[in-house]
């Protein structure tokens, strides 16, 4: 835990965490389930981030465990469950530096929607 946030190892861990969370959240955008993404984009506290991530993880885990798609709306979108290390990295950053953590969470939300546009969902 002696790593500071500017170390290359810490940055790589956060970069991977962002990619992993985007991978999970973009599936909600593909399904037009924006509530969690919107809450993350507008989060003003760690508690809001925790609640939103919990909801996304719970829905993804449930769909994954029951072997069902996240949604079927003209296409089948399978769930993806972000890894524990990714979630922990974000929550740890929020504990260490709330403002930087909230900025990173907004970035995750924006990138999740950008992935939605690349998938061809902007109809």
C-alpha positions, 0 to 999 in steps of 0.5 A, spaced: 500 500 500 506 504 499 504 506 492 503 513 491 498 515 485 503 517 481 507 511 481 507 507 474 504 501 477 499 505 481 497 508 474 497 502 470 492 499 475 487 504 475 488 504 467 486 497 467 481 498 472 478 503 468 478 499 462 474 493 466 469 498 469 468 501 462 467 494 459 462 492 464 458 499 464 458 499 456 453 493 456 448 497 460 449 502 455 448 497 449 441 495 453 439 502 454 440 501 461 443 508 463 441 509 470 447 507 473 452 510 468 448 517 469 449 516 477 456 515 476 457 521 471 454 525 476 456 522 483 458 527 488 460 522 494 463 515 495 457 513 497 453 514 490 459 511 487 458 505 491 451 504 490 451 505 483 457 500 482 453 495 487 447 495 482 451 494 476 455 488 479 449 485 482 445 485 475 451 483 471 453 477 476 445 475 476 445 475 469 452 471 468 450 466 474 443 464 471 446 464 464 442 469 461 443 475 457 443 482 460 438 484 454 435 482 448 433 488 444 434 486 437 441 483 439 443 479 445 448 483 450 451 478 454 453 480 461 460 482 464 462 482 471 468 487 473 473 484 477 474 485 484 481 488 483 478 493 479 472 495 483 477 495 489 482 500 485 477 505 484 474 505 491 481 505 494 482 512 490 476 515 492 478 513 500 485 517 498 483 522 494 475 523 493 476 529 488 480 525 483 476 519 484 470 522 482 473 525 476 476 518 474 469 515 475 466 520 471 471 518 465 469 511 466 461 513 465 463 517 459 467 512 456 462 507 457 457 511 453 463 512 447 463 505 447 455 505 446 456 510 440 462 505 437 457 499 437 452 503 433 447 504 438 446 512 437 439 511 433 
